[in-house]
Amino acid sequence: MIQASVPVHLGPPRTSHASRALLGSLLVVLVVLSISPTAAVTVRITCHDGSPNARVASKGHHRTLPAVCDLDGAVDGICTFYSEGTVLKCAINGGPGCQDVSDDSSAPPCPFSSLPIALPLGHAGHAAKRIRVIKNGVYPSDRFIMRCLPPRQPESTTTSTTLPGVRSLSGVWTLADNDLVEGCPPGAQTPILAPSIIMQQMGTSLAACVMGYLNFTAETSEAGFTSDPAGDLSDLGIGTAEWMGTVSGMVLASGDIAVTERWKLRFATCENVRTGIMTRDEPSCVSQQDCIRLLGPCSRCLGGRCQSQPPFCHPSQ
């Protein structure tokens, strides 16, 4: 077993996950009301498998936009499309209300707030098309016509992003908490990082996403990690309590990671300790469709296992 202990910091405090989702929903409603569509809008998105850009056209306008498709950046027979309709309409058409429209997703490796859409190429690698209809209440429905075209370049090969002798921790992990030893008062609710953690490793640098929206950064050594999420963690759903802590990982012979979380109240001397096991979320598969069905549009069948790899359908721009 190998253990590494390195510092990591938590990004600036964010609104709670529930509050973020509510505010985001309200923002979309207000924006849609302010745009007040009186006619159906058709947006055409054309993407080559593996391309970093897509051609987006609507109402006689057309632009080549990044971070729309192919989001996984891999030549793998599947085009993965960005799916937030209001953002796409405003990016190509503009208009009243669009000045307040932007994607509010957390930074990578956290996923986009709106689930991407995976569209496989057709039989023998031919182009494929899918039409997505979005209803606008009393207004006419919008249509998003997505076309996936064959790649312009040969199939991509995997390039290692880790240093020799350093095991890659990139991927989607599931953290199962086994035990909690409480040294703090019972009323103090300990932060919970489980169940899903996305980790992206570049060399010895590690970026991680917890609960789908909360970013961590770290430096790794050997095959382990230690985070240091200091500060106000109220966005983890723990009320007004403020915690400081470390989350240490020790890689086991099985490839799983034994995790120890040590949480201290900021203005107290008590400590709560939680232990658990983190395993890669990689069910068996026969086809790409198996993984898309089991784990979502960003998972691919590689070596008989469903794997989610950087950039996790959320490329940095």
C-alpha positions as CSV (number, residue, x, y, z in Angstrom):
1,M,0.0,0.0,0.0
2,I,1.3,3.5,-0.8
3,Q,0.1,6.7,0.8
4,A,0.7,10.2,-0.3
5,S,0.1,13.4,1.7
6,V,-0.1,16.6,-0.2
7,P,-2.0,19.9,0.2
8,V,-5.1,20.8,-1.7
9,H,-7.4,23.8,-1.5
10,L,-11.1,24.2,-2.0
11,G,-12.3,26.8,-4.4
12,P,-14.2,29.9,-3.3
13,P,-17.4,29.4,-1.4
14,R,-20.4,28.6,-3.6
15,T,-24.2,28.6,-3.1
16,S,-25.5,25.4,-1.8
17,H,-26.2,22.7,-4.4
18,A,-30.0,22.8,-3.8
19,S,-30.0,26.6,-3.8
20,R,-27.8,26.7,-7.0
21,A,-30.2,24.4,-8.8
22,L,-33.2,26.5,-7.7
23,L,-31.6,29.8,-8.7
24,G,-30.5,28.3,-12.0
25,S,-34.1,27.1,-12.7
26,L,-35.5,30.5,-11.8
27,L,-32.9,32.2,-14.0
28,V,-33.8,30.1,-17.0
29,V,-37.5,30.8,-16.4
30,L,-36.9,34.5,-16.2
31,V,-34.7,34.5,-19.3
32,V,-37.2,32.5,-21.3
33,L,-40.0,34.9,-20.2
34,S,-37.8,37.9,-21.1
35,I,-37.0,36.5,-24.6
36,S,-40.7,35.8,-25.2
37,P,-40.4,33.6,-28.3
38,T,-43.3,34.2,-30.7
39,A,-42.1,31.7,-33.4
40,A,-40.5,28.4,-33.3
41,V,-36.7,28.4,-33.5
42,T,-34.7,25.7,-35.3
43,V,-31.1,25.3,-34.4
44,R,-28.9,23.0,-36.5
45,I,-25.7,21.7,-35.0
46,T,-23.2,19.9,-37.2
47,C,-20.3,18.0,-35.6
48,H,-17.4,15.8,-36.8
49,D,-16.6,13.0,-34.4
50,G,-13.6,14.1,-32.3
51,S,-13.7,17.7,-33.5
52,P,-13.3,20.5,-30.8
53,N,-15.7,22.8,-32.7
54,A,-19.2,22.5,-34.2
55,R,-21.1,24.5,-36.9
56,V,-24.2,26.0,-35.4
57,A,-26.9,27.6,-37.7
58,S,-30.2,29.2,-37.1
59,K,-32.4,31.9,-38.7
60,G,-29.8,32.5,-41.5
61,H,-27.0,32.9,-39.0
62,H,-24.1,30.5,-38.7
63,R,-21.1,30.3,-36.4
64,T,-18.4,27.8,-35.5
65,L,-18.5,27.4,-31.8
66,P,-16.2,25.6,-29.3
67,A,-17.4,23.5,-26.4
68,V,-20.6,22.5,-28.2
69,C,-19.5,19.2,-29.8
70,D,-17.6,16.8,-29.7
71,L,-17.4,17.3,-26.0
72,D,-15.3,14.2,-25.2
73,G,-12.7,15.2,-27.8
74,A,-12.2,11.6,-28.8
75,V,-12.6,9.9,-32.2
76,D,-14.7,7.0,-31.0
77,G,-17.8,6.8,-33.3
78,I,-19.9,9.1,-31.0
79,C,-20.5,12.8,-31.1
80,T,-21.3,14.3,-27.7
81,F,-23.4,17.5,-27.9
82,Y,-23.9,20.4,-25.4
83,S,-27.6,20.5,-24.6
84,E,-28.7,23.8,-22.9
85,G,-31.2,25.1,-25.4
86,T,-31.4,28.7,-24.2
87,V,-27.7,29.2,-24.2
88,L,-27.4,27.7,-27.7
89,K,-30.2,29.9,-29.1
90,C,-28.7,33.0,-27.7
91,A,-25.1,32.1,-28.8
92,I,-26.3,31.9,-32.5
93,N,-29.2,34.3,-32.7
94,G,-28.8,36.9,-29.8
95,G,-31.7,39.1,-29.1
96,P,-33.5,40.7,-26.1
97,G,-32.7,39.0,-22.8
98,C,-29.7,37.2,-24.2
99,Q,-27.3,39.5,-22.4
100,D,-28.1,37.7,-19.2
101,V,-27.7,34.2,-20.6
102,S,-24.6,32.2,-19.9
103,D,-23.7,28.7,-18.8
104,D,-23.4,28.6,-15.0
105,S,-21.8,25.1,-14.7
106,S,-18.9,24.6,-12.3
107,A,-15.4,24.5,-13.8
108,P,-14.1,21.2,-15.2
109,P,-13.8,18.4,-14.3
110,C,-17.3,19.0,-12.9
111,P,-20.0,18.2,-15.6
112,F,-22.2,20.7,-17.4
113,S,-25.4,21.4,-15.5
114,S,-27.4,20.2,-18.5
115,L,-26.8,16.5,-19.4
116,P,-25.0,16.3,-22.8
117,I,-26.4,14.2,-25.6
118,A,-24.5,11.3,-27.1
119,L,-25.2,10.5,-30.8
120,P,-23.4,7.5,-32.3
121,L,-22.5,7.5,-36.0
122,G,-24.8,5.4,-38.2
123,H,-24.1,1.9,-39.8
124,A,-20.6,1.5,-41.1
125,G,-19.6,4.9,-39.7
126,H,-22.1,7.0,-41.8
127,A,-23.5,10.3,-40.7
128,A,-26.4,10.2,-38.1
129,K,-29.1,12.7,-37.2
130,R,-31.3,13.3,-34.2
131,I,-34.0,15.9,-33.7
132,R,-34.7,17.2,-30.2
133,V,-37.9,19.1,-29.6
134,I,-38.1,21.5,-26.6
135,K,-41.6,22.7,-25.7
136,N,-42.0,26.4,-24.6
137,G,-45.4,26.2,-22.9
138,V,-47.9,28.3,-24.8
139,Y,-45.2,29.3,-27.3
140,P,-44.2,27.2,-30.4
141,S,-41.7,24.4,-29.7
142,D,-38.0,24.7,-30.6
143,R,-36.2,22.1,-32.7
144,F,-32.5,21.2,-32.3
145,I,-31.3,19.2,-35.2
146,M,-28.0,17.4,-34.4
147,R,-25.8,15.8,-37.1
148,C,-22.9,13.6,-36.3
149,L,-20.4,13.3,-39.2
150,P,-17.4,10.9,-39.6
151,P,-14.1,12.2,-38.2
152,R,-11.7,14.3,-40.2
153,Q,-8.7,12.7,-38.7
154,P,-7.8,9.1,-37.8
155,E,-9.0,7.4,-34.6
156,S,-7.3,9.0,-31.6
157,T,-4.8,7.2,-29.4
158,T,-4.6,7.4,-25.7
159,T,-1.8,9.7,-24.4
160,S,-0.7,9.3,-20.8
161,T,-1.1,12.4,-18.7
162,T,0.9,11.0,-15.7
163,L,4.6,10.8,-14.9
164,P,6.4,7.4,-15.0
165,G,5.9,5.5,-11.7
166,V,2.8,7.6,-10.8
167,R,-0.5,5.7,-11.1
168,S,-3.3,7.7,-12.8
169,L,-6.2,8.5,-10.6
170,S,-8.3,10.0,-13.5
171,G,-11.8,8.7,-13.7
172,V,-15.1,8.5,-11.9
173,W,-15.0,7.0,-8.4
174,T,-17.7,6.0,-5.9
175,L,-17.0,6.7,-2.2
176,A,-18.8,4.4,0.2
177,D,-18.5,5.6,3.8
178,N,-18.1,2.8,6.3
179,D,-17.6,4.4,9.8
180,L,-17.9,7.7,11.5
181,V,-16.2,8.4,14.9
182,E,-17.6,11.6,16.4
183,G,-15.6,13.8,18.7
184,C,-17.7,16.9,18.1
185,P,-21.1,17.6,19.6
186,P,-23.9,15.5,18.1
187,G,-25.6,18.5,16.7
188,A,-22.7,19.4,14.4
189,Q,-23.4,17.7,11.1
190,T,-20.2,16.4,9.5
191,P,-19.7,17.2,5.8
192,I,-20.4,14.3,3.3
193,L,-18.3,14.0,0.2
194,A,-19.9,10.7,-1.1
195,P,-21.0,9.2,-3.3
196,S,-19.4,10.3,-6.6
197,I,-16.0,11.9,-7.1
198,I,-14.6,12.8,-10.5
199,M,-10.8,13.1,-10.7
200,Q,-8.6,14.4,-13.5
201,Q,-4.9,14.0,-13.2
202,M,-2.2,15.9,-15.2
203,G,1.2,14.9,-14.2
204,T,1.2,15.3,-10.4
205,S,-1.6,17.8,-10.5
206,L,-5.1,16.6,-9.5
207,A,-8.4,18.4,-10.1
208,A,-11.5,16.8,-8.6
209,C,-15.2,17.4,-8.5
210,V,-17.4,16.3,-5.6
211,M,-21.2,16.1,-5.7
212,G,-21.2,17.2,-9.4
213,Y,-20.4,20.9,-8.6
214,L,-17.8,21.4,-6.0
215,N,-14.2,21.7,-7.2
216,F,-11.0,20.6,-5.4
217,T,-7.4,20.9,-6.5
218,A,-4.4,18.8,-5.3
219,E,-0.8,17.7,-6.0
220,T,-0.4,14.0,-6.0
221,S,2.6,11.8,-5.2
222,E,2.9,8.1,-6.0
223,A,-0.6,6.6,-6.0
224,G,-2.5,8.5,-3.3
225,F,-3.8,12.0,-2.4
226,T,-4.6,14.2,0.5
227,S,-7.1,17.1,0.2
228,D,-7.3,20.1,2.6
229,P,-10.8,21.6,2.1
230,A,-10.5,24.5,4.5
231,G,-13.1,27.2,4.8
232,D,-16.8,27.6,4.8
233,L,-18.4,24.4,3.5
234,S,-22.0,25.4,3.9
235,D,-22.5,24.5,0.3
236,L,-22.2,20.9,1.2
237,G,-25.6,21.1,2.8
238,I,-24.4,21.3,6.4
239,G,-26.3,24.4,7.5
240,T,-24.2,27.2,9.1
241,A,-21.5,25.1,10.6
242,E,-18.0,25.8,9.3
243,W,-15.5,23.0,9.0
244,M,-11.9,22.5,8.2
245,G,-10.5,19.1,7.3
246,T,-8.3,16.7,5.3
247,V,-9.3,13.8,3.1
248,S,-6.5,11.3,2.7
249,G,-6.4,8.4,0.2
250,M,-4.3,5.3,0.4
251,V,-4.2,3.1,-2.7
252,L,-4.8,-0.6,-1.9
253,A,-3.4,-3.6,-3.8
254,S,-6.9,-4.1,-5.3
255,G,-6.7,-0.6,-6.9
256,D,-9.4,0.7,-4.5
257,I,-8.5,3.7,-2.3
258,A,-9.0,3.6,1.5
259,V,-10.2,7.1,2.4
260,T,-9.9,8.8,5.8
261,E,-11.8,12.1,6.3
262,R,-10.8,14.3,9.3
263,W,-13.1,17.2,9.9
264,K,-12.7,19.9,12.6
265,L,-15.0,22.7,13.5
266,R,-13.3,26.0,12.6
267,F,-13.8,27.5,16.1
268,A,-13.5,24.3,18.2
269,T,-10.9,21.7,19.0
270,C,-13.1,18.6,18.3
271,E,-12.7,16.3,15.4
272,N,-14.9,13.9,13.5
273,V,-13.3,11.0,11.6
274,R,-15.0,9.1,8.8
275,T,-13.5,6.2,6.9
276,G,-14.5,4.6,3.6
277,I,-13.5,2.9,0.4
278,M,-13.4,4.5,-3.0
279,T,-13.8,2.3,-6.1
280,R,-13.7,3.1,-9.8
281,D,-17.2,3.2,-11.3
282,E,-16.5,0.9,-14.2
283,P,-19.2,-1.8,-14.9
284,S,-18.7,-4.4,-17.6
285,C,-19.9,-3.7,-21.1
286,V,-20.1,-5.1,-24.6
287,S,-21.0,-2.0,-26.6
288,Q,-20.8,1.8,-26.3
289,Q,-24.6,1.9,-25.9
290,D,-24.2,-0.2,-22.7
291,C,-22.1,2.5,-21.1
292,I,-24.2,5.4,-22.3
293,R,-27.3,3.6,-20.8
294,L,-25.6,2.7,-17.5
295,L,-23.4,5.7,-16.8
296,G,-24.6,8.4,-19.1
297,P,-23.5,10.1,-22.4
298,C,-19.8,10.6,-21.4
299,S,-19.0,6.9,-20.6
300,R,-17.4,4.7,-23.2
301,C,-16.8,0.9,-23.5
302,L,-13.0,0.4,-23.3
303,G,-11.5,-3.0,-22.8
304,G,-14.8,-4.5,-21.7
305,R,-15.3,-1.8,-19.0
306,C,-17.4,1.4,-19.0
307,Q,-14.9,4.2,-18.4
308,S,-15.3,8.0,-18.2
309,Q,-12.1,9.8,-19.1
310,P,-11.0,13.4,-19.2
311,P,-12.3,15.9,-20.2
312,F,-15.5,14.2,-19.0
313,C,-17.6,15.9,-21.7
314,H,-16.6,19.3,-20.3
315,P,-13.5,20.7,-22.1
316,S,-11.7,23.7,-20.8
317,Q,-11.9,26.8,-23.0
